[in-house]
Amino acid sequence: MQNKLLLCGCGWLGGYVAERFKSDFAITGTTRSESKAQQLASQGIQPLLFGLGQPLDALIEAANNSVVILNIPPGRRNPDLTDFTHSMYELITALFTRATPALVVFISTTSVYGDSEGVITESSPVAPVTASGKAHVGIEQHLLDTAPHNSYVLRLAGLVGPDRHPVNTLAGRTLSGADQVVNLVHIEDVLRTIEALIKQQPNKRILHLCSNDHPKRGLYYPEMAKRRELAPIHFSEQPNEHNAGEGKHIDASATLAELSLRLSYPSPWDM
């Protein structure tokens, strides 16, 4: 393993990455907040005050000979991501023209597949419909074009962890799309995959991660709300017991095979 890691973005996922890898790496983590910088320092992480669009000198210095994880989300509510995308392009270009990173991993999202139907593999065509999905597709391509030999794209399904589950924000609501299936992945499996990716550096450049099972929303969310003793979740229609479920089914079997991994949480019911 390389012994330096630059974590660009220390949000929810970044916090778990830092905690998992701090015994193996000297970690530098970026944040825009002075208070978050103090918190990172108290965790044994070298803080670096940085925001997209700001001068890149200190970031480039930290990236040299480091494993770099790009995990800067665009913000879901921002309809115009032109500046975000342009700044990410600039950052990626600078990483490879002004530094020599050991490896770059871009944390992307399965929303790049948009409203595609059926089984989705890593080789399925992208079809983004949201501003975020479109931005991620552009950034992915720029990274792979800029550094085809030591960069990876890891597309993640909906994230679940001990302190995070989509049911928490859905509780008490009446929803539609009962027959749509869920695509979720547990943070523990994300961490194991990132670790395997860094160690193995496989030939496959685009990977994605999701649980093996895809229960229907109309069955899954009401039951999970009940288990967690949250306000009931209702659907405007009943799930159809005679079909296999609608929407996209993210199939991560090729990624798991590439990295010789088995999921710790193969089903959303285990999360």
Long-range contacts (C-beta under 8 A, 24 or more apart in sequence): 1-25, 1-198, 1-199, 2-65, 2-66, 2-67, 2-102, 2-103, 2-198, 4-28, 4-62, 4-65, 4-66, 4-67, 4-102, 5-66, 5-67, 5-68, 5-69, 6-30, 6-59, 6-62, 6-63, 6-66, 6-67, 6-68, 6-69, 6-101, 7-45, 7-69, 7-71, 8-50, 8-59, 8-68, 8-69, 8-70, 8-71, 8-72, 8-91, 9-69, 9-70, 9-71, 9-72, 9-73, 10-36, 10-40, 10-45, 11-71, 11-73, 12-159, 12-161, 12-164, 13-71, 13-107, 13-159, 13-187, 13-190, 14-69, 14-71, 16-161, 16-187, 16-190, 16-191, 17-69, 17-71, 17-191, 17-194, 18-43, 18-45, 19-43, 20-191, 20-195, 21-195, 25-67, 28-62, 28-66, 30-59, 52-83, 52-84, 52-87, 52-88, 52-91, 53-83, 53-87, 56-90, 56-91, 56-94, 56-98, 59-91, 59-94, 60-94, 60-95, 60-98, 60-99, 61-99, 63-95, 63-99, 63-101, 64-99, 64-100, 64-101, 65-100, 65-101, 65-102, 66-101, 66-102, 67-101, 67-102, 67-103, 67-104, 67-105, 67-198, 68-95, 68-101, 68-102, 68-103, 68-104, 68-105, 69-104, 69-105, 69-107, 69-194, 70-104, 70-105, 70-106, 70-107, 70-143, 71-107, 73-132, 74-131, 74-132, 74-135, 74-136, 76-132, 78-131, 79-131, 80-131, 81-131, 81-132, 81-134, 81-135, 84-135, 85-135, 85-138, 85-139, 88-135, 88-139, 88-142, 89-138, 89-139, 89-142, 92-139, 92-142, 92-143, 92-146, 92-147, 93-142, 93-146, 95-147, 96-146, 96-147, 101-150, 102-150, 103-150, 103-151, 103-152, 103-198, 103-201, 104-143, 104-147, 104-150, 104-151, 104-152, 105-151, 105-152, 105-153, 105-154, 105-194, 105-197, 105-198, 106-139, 106-140, 106-143, 106-151, 106-152, 106-153, 106-154, 107-154, 107-156, 108-136, 108-139, 108-140, 108-153, 108-154, 108-155, 108-156, 109-133, 109-136, 109-155, 109-156, 110-155, 110-156, 110-157, 110-183, 110-208, 110-210, 110-248, 110-250, 111-136, 112-136, 112-137, 112-140, 112-155, 113-248, 113-250, 115-247, 115-248, 116-248, 117-246, 117-247, 117-248, 118-248, 118-249, 119-249, 119-251, 120-248, 120-249, 120-250, 120-251, 121-251, 121-253, 121-254, 122-155, 122-204, 122-206, 122-207, 122-208, 122-252, 122-254, 122-255, 123-254, 140-206, 144-205, 144-206, 148-205, 150-201, 151-205, 152-197, 152-205, 152-206, 152-207, 153-205, 153-206, 153-207, 154-193, 154-194, 154-197, 154-207, 154-208, 154-209, 155-206, 155-207, 155-208, 155-209, 156-185, 156-190, 156-208, 156-209, 156-210, 157-183, 157-184, 157-185, 157-208, 157-209, 157-210, 157-211, 157-250, 158-182, 158-183, 158-184, 158-185, 159-184, 159-185, 159-187, 159-190, 160-184, 160-185, 160-186, 160-187, 160-265, 160-268, 160-271, 161-186, 161-187, 161-188, 162-187, 165-224, 165-228, 165-271, 166-221, 167-221, 167-224, 167-225, 167-228, 167-230, 167-233, 168-228, 168-230, 170-221, 170-225, 170-233, 171-225, 171-228, 171-230, 171-231, 171-232, 171-233, 172-230, 172-231, 172-232, 172-233, 173-233, 173-234, 174-233, 174-234, 174-235, 174-236, 175-217, 175-221, 175-233, 175-234, 175-235, 175-236, 176-235, 176-236, 176-237, 177-217, 177-218, 177-235, 177-246, 177-247, 178-216, 178-217, 178-218, 178-219, 178-235, 178-236, 178-237, 178-238, 178-239, 178-240, 179-216, 179-217, 179-218, 179-237, 179-239, 179-240, 179-243, 179-245, 179-246, 180-216, 180-217, 180-245, 180-246, 180-247, 181-214, 181-215, 181-216, 181-217, 181-245, 181-246, 181-247, 181-248, 181-249, 182-214, 182-215, 182-216, 182-217, 182-220, 182-221, 182-268, 183-210, 183-211, 183-214, 183-248, 183-249, 183-250, 184-210, 184-211, 184-268, 184-271, 185-209, 185-210, 185-211, 185-265, 186-211, 186-263, 186-264, 186-265, 186-270, 186-271, 188-264, 188-265, 189-261, 189-263, 189-264, 189-265, 192-261, 192-264, 193-255, 193-259, 193-261, 196-259, 196-260, 196-261, 197-259, 200-259, 200-260, 202-258, 202-259, 203-258, 204-254, 204-255, 204-258, 207-252, 207-255, 207-258, 207-259, 208-250, 208-252, 208-255, 209-252, 209-255, 210-250, 210-251, 210-252, 211-263, 211-265, 211-266, 211-267, 211-268, 211-271, 212-252, 212-253, 212-263, 212-266, 212-267, 213-266, 213-267, 213-268, 213-269, 214-245, 214-249, 214-250, 214-268, 215-245, 215-267, 215-268, 215-269, 216-245, 220-268, 220-269
